[in-house]
Protein backbone atom coordinates (compact mmCIF):
# COMPACT_ATOMS: atom_id res chain seq x y z
CA UNK A 1 0.00 0.00 0.00
CA UNK A 2 1.31 3.41 -0.98
CA UNK A 3 1.20 5.81 1.99
CA UNK A 4 1.86 8.91 -0.09
CA UNK A 5 -1.80 9.79 -0.87
CA UNK A 6 -2.79 9.33 2.79
CA UNK A 7 0.14 11.40 4.04
CA UNK A 8 -0.61 14.14 1.54
CA UNK A 9 -4.28 14.18 2.58
CA UNK A 10 -3.24 14.44 6.25
CA UNK A 11 -0.85 17.27 5.37
CA UNK A 12 -3.51 19.25 3.49
CA UNK A 13 -6.08 18.62 6.24
CA UNK A 14 -3.53 19.82 8.80
CA UNK A 15 -2.94 23.03 6.85
CA UNK A 16 -6.68 23.64 6.57
CA UNK A 17 -7.15 23.13 10.32
CA UNK A 18 -4.14 25.23 11.25
CA UNK A 19 -4.94 28.04 8.82
CA UNK A 20 -8.61 28.09 9.82
CA UNK A 21 -7.67 28.02 13.49
CA UNK A 22 -5.16 30.86 13.18
CA UNK A 23 -7.64 32.95 11.21
CA UNK A 24 -10.38 32.28 13.77
CA UNK A 25 -7.98 33.22 16.60
CA UNK A 26 -7.12 36.43 14.73
CA UNK A 27 -10.82 37.34 14.47
CA UNK A 28 -11.36 36.51 18.14
CA UNK A 29 -8.39 38.67 19.11
CA UNK A 30 -9.73 41.51 16.94
CA UNK A 31 -12.98 41.23 18.90
CA UNK A 32 -11.05 41.34 22.16
CA UNK A 33 -9.08 44.42 21.15
CA UNK A 34 -12.27 46.22 20.16
CA UNK A 35 -14.28 45.19 23.21
CA UNK A 36 -15.50 47.96 25.47
CA UNK A 37 -17.71 45.64 27.49
CA UNK A 38 -15.86 43.51 30.08
CA UNK A 39 -18.00 40.45 29.26
CA UNK A 40 -17.15 40.75 25.53
CA UNK A 41 -13.43 40.95 26.39
CA UNK A 42 -13.72 37.81 28.54
CA UNK A 43 -15.71 36.02 25.83
CA UNK A 44 -13.06 36.84 23.21
CA UNK A 45 -10.37 35.45 25.51
CA UNK A 46 -12.36 32.21 25.94
CA UNK A 47 -12.84 31.85 22.19
CA UNK A 48 -9.17 32.49 21.51
CA UNK A 49 -8.17 29.66 23.89
CA UNK A 50 -10.85 27.33 22.55
CA UNK A 51 -10.07 27.93 18.87
CA UNK A 52 -6.33 27.60 19.39
CA UNK A 53 -6.68 24.29 21.23
CA UNK A 54 -9.48 22.86 19.05
CA UNK A 55 -8.23 23.84 15.58
CA UNK A 56 -4.71 25.27 15.44
CA UNK A 57 -2.95 22.75 17.70
CA UNK A 58 -4.44 19.59 16.09
CA UNK A 59 -3.69 21.06 12.66
CA UNK A 60 -0.08 21.70 13.63
CA UNK A 61 0.28 18.16 14.97
CA UNK A 62 -1.15 16.71 11.73
CA UNK A 63 1.25 18.82 9.67
CA UNK A 64 4.24 17.83 11.79
CA UNK A 65 3.58 14.09 11.71
CA UNK A 66 2.57 13.89 8.06
CA UNK A 67 5.36 16.25 6.97
CA UNK A 68 7.99 14.16 8.74
CA UNK A 69 6.85 11.01 6.96
CA UNK A 70 6.36 12.80 3.62
CA UNK A 71 10.00 13.89 3.61
CA UNK A 72 11.04 10.28 4.15
CA UNK A 73 8.54 8.96 1.59
CA UNK A 74 9.74 11.39 -1.09
CA UNK A 75 13.42 10.85 -0.31
CA UNK A 76 14.10 14.56 0.20
CA UNK A 77 16.93 15.85 2.36
CA UNK A 78 15.98 18.13 5.25
CA UNK A 79 18.44 20.82 4.14
CA UNK A 80 18.71 20.16 0.40
CA UNK A 81 15.94 22.21 -1.18
CA UNK A 82 15.68 25.67 0.40
CA UNK A 83 11.87 25.58 0.24
CA UNK A 84 11.75 22.44 2.41
CA UNK A 85 14.26 23.75 4.93
CA UNK A 86 12.28 27.00 5.02
CA UNK A 87 9.03 25.13 5.58
CA UNK A 88 10.19 22.91 8.38
CA UNK A 89 12.35 25.61 9.98
CA UNK A 90 9.45 28.07 10.07
CA UNK A 91 7.10 25.32 11.18
CA UNK A 92 9.33 24.31 14.09
CA UNK A 93 9.80 27.95 15.10
CA UNK A 94 6.03 28.58 14.95
CA UNK A 95 5.21 25.33 16.78
CA UNK A 96 7.61 26.10 19.62
CA UNK A 97 6.66 29.80 19.79
CA UNK A 98 2.94 28.96 19.58
CA UNK A 99 3.11 26.47 22.41
CA UNK A 100 5.21 28.66 24.67
CA UNK A 101 4.86 32.41 24.18
CA UNK A 102 1.45 32.43 22.47
CA UNK A 103 -0.01 29.81 24.82
CA UNK A 104 1.30 31.68 27.86
CA UNK A 105 -0.23 34.91 26.50
CA UNK A 106 -3.71 33.62 25.76
CA UNK A 107 -3.84 31.66 29.02
CA UNK A 108 -2.81 34.83 30.89
CA UNK A 109 -5.48 36.88 29.08
CA UNK A 110 -8.06 34.19 29.83
CA UNK A 111 -7.11 34.06 33.52
CA UNK A 112 -7.08 37.84 33.95
CA UNK A 113 -10.34 38.29 32.02
CA UNK A 114 -12.41 36.02 34.27
CA UNK A 115 -13.18 38.83 36.75
CA UNK A 116 -14.36 40.95 33.79
CA UNK A 117 -17.14 38.45 33.13
CA UNK A 118 -18.33 39.02 36.70
CA UNK A 119 -18.75 42.76 36.24
CA UNK A 120 -15.28 44.15 36.99
CA UNK A 121 -14.80 47.26 34.84
CA UNK A 122 -12.52 46.99 31.81
CA UNK A 123 -10.02 49.81 32.15
CA UNK A 124 -7.06 50.49 29.85
CA UNK A 125 -4.67 49.48 32.64
CA UNK A 126 -6.41 46.12 33.05
CA UNK A 127 -6.50 45.62 29.30
CA UNK A 128 -2.72 46.28 29.07
CA UNK A 129 -2.09 44.00 32.04
CA UNK A 130 -3.93 41.15 30.28
CA UNK A 131 -1.85 41.49 27.09
CA UNK A 132 1.92 41.78 27.06
CA UNK A 133 3.80 43.30 24.10
CA UNK A 134 5.64 40.01 23.48
CA UNK A 135 2.31 38.18 23.48
CA UNK A 136 0.87 40.62 20.98
CA UNK A 137 3.83 40.19 18.65
CA UNK A 138 3.58 36.40 18.96
CA UNK A 139 -0.15 36.43 18.14
CA UNK A 140 0.30 38.65 15.11
CA UNK A 141 3.30 36.65 13.89
CA UNK A 142 1.23 33.48 13.45
CA UNK A 143 -0.69 34.29 10.26
CA UNK A 144 2.20 35.92 8.35
CA UNK A 145 4.59 33.06 9.14
CA UNK A 146 1.88 30.54 8.26
CA UNK A 147 1.56 32.32 4.91
CA UNK A 148 5.34 32.08 4.39
CA UNK A 149 5.22 28.34 5.15
CA UNK A 150 2.41 27.81 2.64
CA UNK A 151 4.26 29.96 0.09
CA UNK A 152 7.40 27.82 0.45
CA UNK A 153 5.37 24.64 -0.08
CA UNK A 154 3.40 25.91 -3.07
CA UNK A 155 6.05 27.94 -4.93
CA UNK A 156 9.04 25.79 -3.87
CA UNK A 157 11.74 28.42 -4.32
CA UNK A 158 15.14 26.99 -5.16
CA UNK A 159 17.10 30.01 -3.79
CA UNK A 160 17.69 30.84 -0.15
CA UNK A 161 17.29 34.52 -0.96
CA UNK A 162 13.64 33.94 -1.94
CA UNK A 163 12.96 32.17 1.36
CA UNK A 164 14.69 35.02 3.24
CA UNK A 165 12.54 37.60 1.44
CA UNK A 166 9.38 35.65 2.37
CA UNK A 167 10.45 35.57 6.01
CA UNK A 168 11.31 39.29 5.98
CA UNK A 169 7.91 40.10 4.48
CA UNK A 170 6.17 37.95 7.11
CA UNK A 171 8.02 39.66 9.96
CA UNK A 172 7.22 43.08 8.48
CA UNK A 173 3.54 42.15 8.17
CA UNK A 174 3.54 40.96 11.80
CA UNK A 175 5.05 44.26 12.94
CA UNK A 176 2.42 46.18 11.00
CA UNK A 177 -0.39 44.05 12.45
CA UNK A 178 0.97 44.45 15.99
CA UNK A 179 0.80 48.23 15.67
CA UNK A 180 -2.35 48.58 13.55
CA UNK A 181 -4.83 45.98 14.84
CA UNK A 182 -5.22 47.25 18.42
CA UNK A 183 -5.76 50.80 17.12
CA UNK A 184 -8.11 49.83 14.29
CA UNK A 185 -10.16 47.47 16.46
CA UNK A 186 -10.93 50.20 18.98
CA UNK A 187 -12.40 52.54 16.36
Residue, then its C-alpha position, 0 to 999 in steps of 0.5 A: x500500500x502506498x502511503x503517499x496519498x494518505x500522508x498528503x491528505x493528512x498534510x492538506x487537512x492539517x494546513x486547513x485546520x491550522x490556517x482556519x484556526x489561526x484565522x479564527x484566533x485572529x478574528x477573536x483577538x480583533x474582537x477582544x481588542x475592540x471590546x468595550x464591554x468587560x464580558x465581551x473581552x472575557x468572551x473573546x479570551x475564551x474563544x481564543x483559547x478554545x479555537x487555538x486548542x481545538x483547531x490550530x494545535x491539532x492542525x499543527x500536529x497533523x502537519x508535523x507528523x505527516x510532513x515528517x513522513x512525507x520527507x522520508x517517503x519522497x526521499x528529500x533531504x531536510x536541508x537540500x531544497x531551500x523551500x523544504x528547509x524554510x518550511x520545516x524551519x518556520x514550522x518548528x519555530x512557529x510550533x515552539x513559539x505557539x506552544x510557549x509564548x502564544x499559549x502563555x499569552x492567551x492563558x494569561x489573558x483568559x485568567x485575567x479576564x475572568x473577573x471581567x465576566x463578573x462585572x469588573x470594569x474593563x479599564x485600559x490598565x487592566x486591558x494592558x495587564x492582560x496582554x503583554x507586548x511580546x504576546x501581541x507580537x507572537x499572536x500577530x506573527x502566526x498568520x504571516x509566518x503561516x503564509x510564508x510556510x504555505x508559500x514555500x510549499x506551493x512555490x518551492x523556491x530553489x534560492x535561499x534569498x527567496x525564502x529570506x525575502x518571504x520571512x522578511x515580508x512575514x516579519x514586516x507584516x507581523x510588525x504592522x499588524x501588531x501596531x495597527x490591529x489594536x488601534x483599528x479594532x478600537x475605532 
